[in-house]
């Protein structure tokens, strides 16, 4: 079974698919005139928007939800795996993936905002919505929605609960069954409280976990500050095959850097657009910019911090399937979160293990919350026209997800990761084609945003003026706002 899953994963993550993602990101960077650089100031400005409503969440809550999804075990174990299989050069290609991914994230999140809907009094949006409204591919949209439920609610959820169980068992010798039961109870308290509670939980936990992790990272980096230039040099030289040790695995460096970079920030999969669509903003481009910033923070900050700790302390091995064992600094240690633990222990003896367990718990739990939100929104899309049975379908989804949260603590880690790669890769396959076909409305929105900003206005979106069809929510909102202005 495991060999079959590995074969499927290899089929999904082939080199053509990987290069396609880089090429698409490059194309969007050119088409938007490097929006991920020219609008950095706007990204930070709109990120702290706290405006909310009964139907939507604030931009800060939306990015917290998104970061809660992005910042997970991939930022720790994923980085370690990329280095172990692709060498230090993989880190550079993670950076490249994030740079181009920020442009891709702007396009897909802006589309999610343009074509969002209000369902049962709450803003809902994401790939199923813009696939149906923007392209008119109804069956394709349903397939994507169903895949999102399976990939996020079941496959990827397994990785997070499994990571928590493995780390807690290793640290405190607690049986996975008890860990699973605890996670089910804690998770239930969040998901049965509705979207608002989910957003508020993310808004509280995500900044705390990110700041706590970065404080410890800075302590380790400061203690090894003299090694930073050498680490930079090692990453760059390895990325382009110039390093004597890692020069022969440049292909692996690119493949693993892009794959693990994508797993971490997921820009282009469509999975990170659901939260952005729920934000209360006056113009779609605002949240598109905010979500672009999330990609930078996830990869350039959190992933880089993990990578630098690992490389500057030398707590890593590199074993390429073609070249064999290239570096053995820590014999007998498998690639994973333990690389980071050992790095921290070099500076703070005995602290690394406990800190890693706590970090992984928060990282994974907030990711689980976001995965549930995506699954629920996808189900809302599927059932939005049902006259009966919607509430029952949601209850069934919650029950099934809780089952997978529990069973994920017992499944083999290798199987959990392989299933996650297959699920995320499948979503990306479907979404990247849609983005290539549908990116023009996002470019119109960006141009309109820039023109209004240049005129000194706070951008307000009018889809009719731009000739964008089927943006039903915004059409109603703009008409209502105009009527209010005239009445005043």
N, C-alpha and C positions, 0 to 999 in steps of 0.2 A: 504493500500500500504506500509506504513512504517513498519507495523508489519511483512509483508512478506519479506521486505528487511532485517530486523533484523534477521529473521529466516535464510535467505540465508547466511548472514554474519556469523552467529553462526555455520552454517554448514561448511563454508569454514575454519573458525578459530577454529577448534576443537582441543582438547588437543593432539591428535595423530599427527596432522600436526605440532603443535608447538614443540613437543618433537622431531619430525623428523628433524626439522631445527637445533635444538641444536646438535643432533646426527651427522648430516651431517657435520656441522662445526667442530665438534670434530674429525671426520674421516679425513677431509682435513687438520686439524692441525697436526695430526699424520703423514699423508702421505707426507706432505711437511716438516716434521721435524720442526714444529713451525716456519714457514716462517715469521709470523707476529711479531715475537720477534727477530729472528736471523738476519733479514735484515732491522732492523729499520734505521741504518745508510744509507743504500742504498735508502730507501724510501725518506728520506729528501734530499739526494743528487740529485736524479733524478726529484724530484718534481719541482725544480727551473730551469729545463731545458727549455730554451726559443727558442730552435730550431724549426722553422716552415717552411712551404713551401706553394706553391700555392694549393696543394691538402690537406694538413693536418694542424692541429693546434699544438701548443706547448704543452708539458706535463703540464705546469702551467695553460694554458688555458683549457686543458682537465679536470684537477682536479678542476678548478674554476667552470666549467660547472657542474661537478658532485656534488661539494659541494653546488652549487646553487640549485640543485635538492634536495639534502639530507637535507640541512639546511632550514627548512620551519616551518610551523605552528606546525609540530610534535615536534620540539625542545622546544616549549613553551606550547601550549595547550595539546599536546600529553603527555608530561612529567607530567603535572598537572593531566590529566585524569588517568594515570598509578598510581599515588600516591593516588588519590581519590578512586580508585576501588581496588587497590592491596596493599595499604599501603606503607610506606617507603621502605620496602623490595623489591618492584618492581624495584627500582633504581639499586640495585645490579644485578638483572637479566637482566636489560638493559645493564649493563657493560659486563656481561657474553656473552650476545648475540653479542655485538660488538667485543669481543675478538675472538670468533669463526667465526663471520661474516667476520673479516679481512682476514682469511684464505680462506673462501668461495669467497670473493671478488677478491682475487688474482687469484684463479682458473678461475672464469668466465671472468674476464677482460683479462687475458692472452689468453684464448680461443678466445675472441672477436678480439684480435690483430692478432692471428695466422690466422684466417679465414676471415679477413676483405677484402674488395674489393674497387676498385676505380670506382665510378659511376659518370658520367658527370664531371670528373676531380676532384672529392672530395672523400676522404676516408670515407667509410661507413662500419659499422660492428655492431655486437650485436648478441643476441640469434638466430634470424632467419637465419643469415649467418652461425653461427657455427652448428646449427641444420641441415641445408641442406648440408653443405660441410663436416662436421665431422661425421654425422650419416647417411646422405642420406635420411632423413625423410622430403621430400619436402612439403607434405601436412601439416605436423605438424608444419613446419617452417612458412607456410602461416597463419595457425591458430594463432600462437604466434604473428606474425606481426600484424594481424588484432586486436587481443586482446590488444596489446600495444597501438594502435591508440585509441581504445575505452576507455581503462583504463586511459591512460595518457592525451590524447587530450580532453576527455570529462569528465569522472568521477572524476579523481584526480584534473583536472583543476578547477572543480567546488569548491572543498574545498578551494583552494587558493584564488580565486576571492571572494568567500563567506566570508572568514576570513577577507579580506581587507575591504569589504563592511560593515560587522558587526562592526568592530573596529572603522572605520572612522565615521559611523553613530552615534555610541555611544559617540564618542569624540566631533564631530562637528555638529551633527544633519543634516548631508547631506543625501538626499534621495538616496537609492541604485541605482536608475536609472541613476543618474548623475555620481555616482562613476563608474558604469558599462561602461558608455559612455567614461569616461576619460581613463579607463583601456584599452578599445578597441583601442582608438587612440594611446596611448603610446605603447601598445603591437604591434600594426601594424608597428610602426616605426622600431621595432627590427626585427620582423620575415620576413618582406619584404626586408630586407637587406642581406639575405643569411647567410650561416654558419659562415663566417668570422665575420660579425657584431654581430651575436649571441655570438660567443666566446669572442670577444673583450668586449662586454657589461658585460658578466659574469666576465671576468678578472678584470674589473674595479670595479664592484659593490660588488662582493662577499668578497674580503678582507676588504673593507670599512665597510660593514654591520657586519662582524664577529668581527672585531677589536672594533667597536663602542659598540656592545653588551657586549663584554668581559670587556671593561673598566668599564661600569656601574656595571656589575656583581662583579668585583673585589672591587669596592667601597662598595657594600653591604656586601660582604664577609669579607672585612677588618673591617668594623664596627661591625661585629658579630664574629670576629675571635675566641673568647673564646668558641664559641658554636660548632666549627668545629669538635673537638674530639667526642663530644656527638652525633652529627649528624652521623658521621661515625659509631659509636657504634649502633645507632638506626637502620641504614640501614642494617648492617650486622646481628644483632640479629633478626630483622624482616624477613630477607630473609630466615632464617633457622628455623623460628617458635619459637625462644627463648624469644622473647619479650612478656610480659604479655598481652599487649593490642592487638597486631597483630599476636600472635602465632597461632590463629585459621584460618588465611586466607593465609597460605603459598601457597596453590594451586593458589589462585587469584594473589598473588605476582608474581609467576612464569609466569602465563598465561599473565597477563597484562604487565609485564616487557618485556617478549619476544615479544609480539605482538606490543607494542608501540616502542620498540627498533628496531624491524624490520621495522615498518612503517617509522621510522626516517632515518635509514641508508640504508634500502632496499637491503642489501647484500644477494644475493641468488635469488632475483626476476628476475635478468637479466636486469632490467631496468636501472641500473647504469653502464652498460658496453658500451652503445652507444657512450658516450663521450670519454671513454678510447680508443676505437677503432679508433677514428679520430686523435689520437696523432701521431706526427712525431717522431718515435723512431727507433733505429737500431736493437732492440731486444724486442720481446713481453713481456718478464719478467719485463723489466724496467717499463712499464706502469702498469703492474699488481701490482707491489710493490707500485707505487704511489697511485693507487686507494685503496689499503689496508689502507694506511695512512689516506685517506679521511674518512674511517669508524671510525677510532679512534677519529679523530678531531670532527666529527659530534656528536658521542655519549659520549665519555669520556670527551670531553671539553665542547661543547655547551650544551648538555643535562644535564650534571653533574652540570654545572653552574646554570642552571634553577632550578634543583632539590635542590641544596644546599640553594639557596636563599629562596625557598618555605619552606623548612624544618627548617632552622635555625631561621626564623622569625615567624614560627608557622602559616603561612597564608595558611592553608589547612584544608579540612574535609576528613574523610575516611568513606565511606558508602559502605559496602559489601552487595551484593544481598542476601547472605545466613545468614550473621551475623548481618545485620542491621547497624545502625549508630554507628560507633566505636569512632570517634572523631568529635567534632563539635567546631572548633576554630573560624570559621567565619560563623555563622548561616545565612541561606538564600542565600548563594553564591554558584552558580553552578560551577562544575569543569571546568576549562579552563584557558585561558590566563590571566584572572583576578587574579588568584593566584599569578602570577609573578608581575602583576601591584601592588597589595597590598604589596608584599614583598619589592619592590623598594620604595614605598611610606613610608615604615617604616623608611627608612634611608634618603630618599630625598623626603620629603613631597610635594605632588602636581606634582612631576615630572614623576612618574610612568606611569600615563595614557598616557601623550603625548609621552613619550619615547617608550611605548609599541606599540602605533599606528604606529610610524615611523619604529620601528624594524619589526613589522609584515608586513608592506608594502614592505620593501626591501626583507625580507625573502621569502615572498610569490611570489613577482614579479620575482625574480631570479629563483624560482622553476618553475614558469609558463614558463619561457624561455626554461628551460631544458626539460620540458614536451613536448613542441612543437618540440624541436630538435629530441627527441626520436620518436615522431609520424611521423615526416617528413622522418626520416631514415627508419622507418618501411614501409612507403608508397613507398620509393625509392626501397626497396627490392621487394615489390609486383609488381611494375610497371617497373622493370629494363629491362625486355625483351619486353616491349611493343614498337611497332614501332611508334605508335601515341598515343596522349592523356595523356602523362606523365605530361606535364606542366599544362594541364587542371585539372588533378587529384590533383596536388599540390595546385592550386588555390582554388579548392573546399574544400580541407582539411583546408586551412587557413581560408576560410569563415566560415566553420562549427565550428572551434575552437574559432573564434572570437564571434560567436553566443553563445557558451557555456561560454565563459569568461563573456559575458554580462548577460546571464540568471543565472549564478552561483551566482551573487550578490543578487538575489531575492529568491533563493531556501532556504528551511529550513536547518539550520546547521546540524541537526541530520541526515537528508536524505543525505546531501552532504558527511558527514563523512562515513556513511554506504556504499554508493556507492563506495567511495574511497577504503574502506577496501575490498570490494568484488573484485574490479578491480585489486588491488595489490596482493591480495591473489590468484586470478586466474592465474596471471602471474607467481607467485612463484610456484604454483602447477606444471605448465608445465615445468618451468625451472629447478627445483630441480631434476626431473627425468633425464633430459638431462645431468646435471652436474655429476650425479652418473655414467652415461653410458660413459661420454666423458672426464673424468678428466685426463686420462693417458697422452695425448699429452701435457697438461699443466705441468705435472711432468717432462716429457722429456725436456721441454723448461727450467724449473727451474734448472735441473741438468746441462744442457748445459751452462746456464748462470753462474752457480757457477764454472764450470770447466774453462771457459774463464776468469773469474775474478781472479781465483787462479793462472792462467798462466800470469797474468798481462796485459791482453788484455781488450780493450773496446768491450764488447760482441756484435757480429754481428750474425744475425739469418740466418741459412741455413736449410730450412725444409727438403731438400733432404738428407742431411747428417744424420738427425735424423729419417728419414723414415716416416715423417709426410706427408700424401697425401692431395691433394686438397687445399694446402696453396698457391693458384695461384699467389696472389699478391707478396708474399715473394720470390717465385721461380723466377719471372721476375726481381725483385729488386736485388736479389743476383747475378744472371747472368749478369745483367747490370753493377753492381759494380765490378765484376771480370774482365769484358771486359775493364773497365776504368783503373783498376790497371795494366793490361797487356799492355795497350796502353801507359801508363806512363813509 
